[in-house]
Amino acid sequence: MLKVATNPSFIARYFQSFNWDEILHNLTNIVIDIVLISIFFLILKGIGKRIINHLFKNYARRERGIPENRLKTLHSLSVNSYMYILVFFWIYSVLTFIGVPIGTLLAGAGLFSVAIGLGAQGLASDIINGFFILFEKQISIGDYVTIGDVTGTVSEIGLRTTKIRSNNDALNFIPNRYITNICNMSKERMKADIDIRVNPDTPITEVINIMKDINAKNIPSTEGIIGDPDILGTVDMGDGTIAVKEFIPTTDEARFDVQFKFLQLYLEAITAAGIKLPNNKVIADISK
């Protein structure tokens, strides 16, 4: 009777050649090192953020003339930059513990270096454009802006991206290199734009006198108005209608509150005076 061979196979001999105790020991040391360095960087993260917060609080107390939105923007950028630096050194430390020769790879991997270089071009464009946006004070956190086809409130300005909270509460991430045109509707001096649509036979002079009377009674007691109103008279709205247009200078925070309040006051007073205004109709063309 033939005997079954008891010699271990090639694969079995290959695995038996490993020193599993040493491998397990090395893996355990690597895991412990990564955990310890991660804890160390988490501690640095907490300490660094506290220091940055403390510095900005002291700076805000000393420099009272700087707008709050500007301070929030610089604070957010400082924290953002600090976090990027920490993440970079954490990744470098982890790769070093694993045994990846980072310096050799970066020096010898030509194709990889080219790919990194191409990716870094976009990153550099983001950082440079973001720097000029901040340096020129184009936008700050809390500003109501339009960037491209996105309209909303600036919630964060980072090294790479700017975050815009749109009117439907969606958070939009816009790479800084794509920000080429900014419409900032929250600068210090804004204007509440009010249009009272009228008919061709509406007594315009009487409407303007009603508006002036409302202004005299309500502007002194309304917060956020920083100048005298400017009633331009009748203007062509471009859609076949005419309106009495007025600008009221306001702060950026009070712009819409003033606009809504005075538009309502004007319409109520004009209606009470027996002046008929055109109906606001929405015409929709529905095709099947």
C-alpha positions in Angstrom: 0.0 0.0 0.0 1.3 3.4 -0.9 1.9 5.9 1.9 0.7 9.5 1.7 3.6 12.0 1.7 3.9 13.8 4.9 6.4 16.5 3.7 4.9 20.0 4.0 4.0 21.7 0.8 5.9 24.7 -0.6 3.3 27.2 0.7 3.3 25.6 4.1 7.1 25.7 4.3 7.0 29.4 3.1 4.7 30.5 5.9 6.7 28.4 8.4 9.8 30.4 7.4 8.4 33.6 8.9 9.2 34.5 12.4 5.7 35.2 13.5 6.7 36.3 17.0 8.9 39.0 15.6 6.3 40.1 13.1 3.6 40.3 15.7 6.0 42.2 18.0 6.9 44.7 15.2 3.2 45.2 14.3 2.3 45.8 18.0 5.1 48.4 18.3 3.9 50.2 15.1 0.3 50.3 16.3 1.4 51.6 19.7 3.6 54.3 18.1 0.7 55.4 15.8 -1.7 55.5 18.7 0.7 57.5 20.8 1.6 60.0 18.0 -2.1 60.4 17.2 -2.8 61.2 20.9 0.1 63.6 20.8 -1.3 65.4 17.8 -4.8 65.5 19.3 -3.3 67.2 22.3 -1.4 69.7 20.0 -4.7 70.3 18.2 -6.5 71.2 21.4 -3.7 73.4 22.8 -3.2 75.2 19.4 -6.9 76.0 19.0 -7.0 77.4 22.6 -3.9 79.5 22.0 -5.4 80.9 18.7 -8.7 81.6 20.4 -7.0 83.4 23.2 -4.9 85.5 20.9 -7.9 86.6 18.9 -9.9 87.4 22.0 -7.1 89.6 23.2 -6.7 91.2 19.8 -10.4 91.9 19.6 -10.3 93.7 22.9 -7.3 95.8 21.9 -8.4 96.6 18.3 -12.0 97.6 18.7 -12.2 99.3 15.3 -11.9 96.0 13.4 -15.3 94.6 12.1 -16.5 91.4 13.8 -16.9 89.6 10.5 -13.2 90.4 9.6 -12.0 88.9 12.9 -14.1 85.8 12.4 -12.6 85.4 8.9 -9.0 85.7 10.1 -9.7 83.4 13.1 -11.2 80.7 10.8 -8.3 81.0 8.4 -5.7 80.7 11.3 -7.4 77.6 12.7 -7.7 76.1 9.2 -4.0 76.7 8.5 -3.0 75.2 11.8 -5.1 72.0 11.1 -3.5 71.5 7.7 0.0 71.7 9.2 -0.9 69.2 11.9 -2.4 66.8 9.4 0.6 67.0 7.2 3.1 66.2 10.0 0.8 63.4 11.4 0.7 61.7 8.0 4.5 62.1 7.7 5.0 60.6 11.2 2.7 57.6 10.5 4.4 56.8 7.2 7.8 57.0 9.0 6.7 54.6 11.7 5.4 52.2 9.1 8.8 52.3 7.4 7.9 54.1 4.2 11.0 55.8 2.8 9.3 59.1 2.1 12.4 61.0 1.1 13.5 58.3 -1.3 10.1 58.0 -2.9 9.8 61.7 -3.4 13.3 61.9 -5.0 13.0 58.8 -7.2 9.3 58.6 -8.3 9.4 60.8 -11.4 5.9 60.0 -12.6 4.5 60.3 -9.1 6.2 63.6 -8.6 4.8 64.9 -11.9 1.3 63.9 -10.8 1.8 65.5 -7.4 3.0 68.6 -9.1 -0.1 68.8 -11.3 -2.3 68.4 -8.3 -0.2 71.0 -6.4 -0.9 73.6 -9.1 -4.6 73.6 -8.3 -3.8 73.7 -4.5 -1.4 76.6 -5.0 -4.0 78.5 -7.1 -6.6 77.9 -4.3 -4.2 79.2 -1.6 -3.0 82.2 -3.7 -6.5 83.3 -4.7 -7.8 82.8 -1.2 -4.9 85.0 0.1 -5.9 87.8 -2.2 -9.6 87.5 -1.4 -8.7 88.0 2.3 -5.9 90.6 1.7 -8.2 92.8 -0.4 -11.1 92.2 2.1 -13.4 91.1 -0.7 -15.6 89.0 1.6 -15.8 88.1 5.3 -17.7 85.4 7.2 -21.3 86.5 7.5 -21.4 88.5 4.3 -24.3 87.9 1.9 -22.7 87.3 -1.5 -23.2 85.9 -5.0 -20.3 83.8 -6.4 -21.0 82.3 -9.8 -24.5 80.8 -9.6 -24.4 80.5 -5.8 -26.0 83.1 -3.6 -25.9 82.9 0.2 -24.1 83.7 3.4 -20.3 83.1 3.8 -19.9 80.5 6.5 -16.2 79.8 6.2 -13.1 80.9 4.3 -10.4 78.3 4.1 -7.0 77.8 2.4 -8.6 75.7 -0.3 -12.3 76.4 -0.3 -14.9 78.9 0.6 -18.2 77.7 2.1 -21.4 79.4 1.2 -24.7 78.6 3.0 -27.3 79.3 0.3 -30.9 80.5 0.8 -32.2 76.9 0.8 -29.8 76.0 3.7 -27.5 74.0 1.4 -23.8 74.3 2.1 -21.8 75.0 -1.1 -18.0 74.2 -1.2 -16.3 76.5 -3.8 -12.6 76.0 -4.6 -10.9 79.4 -4.2 -9.4 79.2 -7.7 -12.8 79.2 -9.3 -13.8 82.5 -7.5 -13.3 85.0 -10.2 -16.3 87.3 -9.7 -17.8 88.3 -6.3 -20.9 90.3 -5.7 -20.8 91.3 -2.0 -24.2 92.6 -0.8 -23.0 93.1 2.8 -20.6 96.0 2.7 -20.8 98.6 5.4 -23.1 101.0 3.5 -26.0 99.4 1.7 -29.3 100.7 0.3 -32.8 99.3 0.9 -34.2 99.3 -2.7 -38.0 100.0 -2.7 -40.2 100.0 -5.8 -43.9 101.0 -5.6 -45.5 99.9 -8.9 -48.0 102.4 -10.2 -50.5 102.8 -13.1 -50.0 105.4 -15.8 -52.9 107.4 -14.4 -51.7 107.2 -10.7 -51.2 110.6 -9.0 -47.4 110.3 -8.7 -47.0 113.5 -6.7 -49.6 112.3 -4.1 -47.8 108.9 -3.8 -44.4 110.7 -3.3 -45.9 113.0 -0.6 -47.4 109.9 1.2 -43.9 108.3 1.1 -42.3 111.4 2.5 -44.8 111.6 5.3 -44.2 108.0 6.2 -40.4 108.6 6.2 -40.7 111.7 8.5 -42.7 109.7 11.0 -40.8 106.4 11.0 -37.2 106.9 10.0 -36.0 108.6 13.3 -37.3 105.6 15.3 -36.0 102.9 12.9 -32.6 101.3 13.7 -30.1 100.7 10.9 -30.9 103.7 8.7 -27.7 105.7 8.3 -28.8 108.5 5.8 -31.6 110.4 4.3 -33.9 108.5 1.9 -33.6 109.3 -1.8 -36.9 109.2 -3.8 -35.9 109.0 -7.5 -39.4 109.3 -8.9 -40.9 107.2 -11.6 -38.7 104.7 -13.4 -39.2 102.1 -16.1 -39.0 98.6 -14.6 -38.2 97.1 -18.0 -41.2 94.7 -18.0 -43.8 97.1 -19.3 -44.5 98.6 -15.9 -43.5 101.8 -14.1 -42.7 102.4 -10.4 -41.8 105.0 -7.9 -38.3 104.1 -6.8 -36.6 104.9 -3.5 -33.3 104.2 -1.9 -32.8 104.2 1.9 -29.2 104.0 3.1 -28.8 101.3 5.8 -26.3 99.1 7.5 -25.8 95.7 6.0 -27.6 94.0 8.9 -30.7 96.2 8.6 -31.1 96.4 4.8 -33.9 93.8 4.4 -35.7 94.7 7.6 -35.9 98.3 6.5 -37.0 97.4 3.0 -39.8 95.1 4.2 -41.0 97.5 6.9 -41.2 100.6 4.7 -42.7 98.8 1.7 -45.5 97.6 3.9 -46.0 101.1 5.4 -46.1 102.7 2.0 -48.6 100.2 0.5 -50.9 100.5 3.5 -50.9 104.3 3.5 -51.4 104.5 -0.3 -54.3 102.1 -0.2 -55.8 103.9 2.7 -55.7 107.1 0.7 -57.9 105.5 -2.0 -55.1 105.3 -4.6 -55.5 102.2 -6.8 -52.2 100.3 -7.5 -51.7 97.7 -10.2 -52.3 94.0 -9.2 -49.2 91.9 -9.0 -50.0 88.9 -11.2 -47.9 85.8 -11.8 -48.5 84.5 -15.4 -47.3 81.0 -16.1 -47.3 79.4 -19.5 -48.1 75.7 -18.9 -47.8 73.4 -21.9 -48.6 69.8 -22.0 
